[in-house]
C-alpha cells in the first residue's frame, strides 16, 4: 500500500485539485543574509498562516535560469487565488523584491514531477 496515494498505486491521486505556487528569482548577493532572515522569519511563516505550505526550495547552480525556485502548495485554486490577491501577500512580495531581482510568481496545478 502506498501511504501517499491511499493504496491506489498512484501517489498523487489524493492531491487532485491542489495548486502549486512557484516563485522564481535571483537573490541579490549584497542582501543574501537579509533575504534568508526574511524568508525564514517572515515570509514562509506568514504564507503558511494564510494557507500555503512550503514544499520545495531549489538552487540553480548552472545555466540561464533564476538561481532560486521556491514552491508552496495550496489545497485548491480558490485558496491560492485568495492568497495571491490578498494585501498580505502583496506586502510580503514587495518586501521580498528588496532582496531579489528577476522575480516572477505563478500558480500551476500540482503534478508528481518537477515543475518550474
Order of alpha helices (4+ residues) and beta strands (2+ residues): beta-alpha-alpha-beta-beta-alpha-alpha-beta
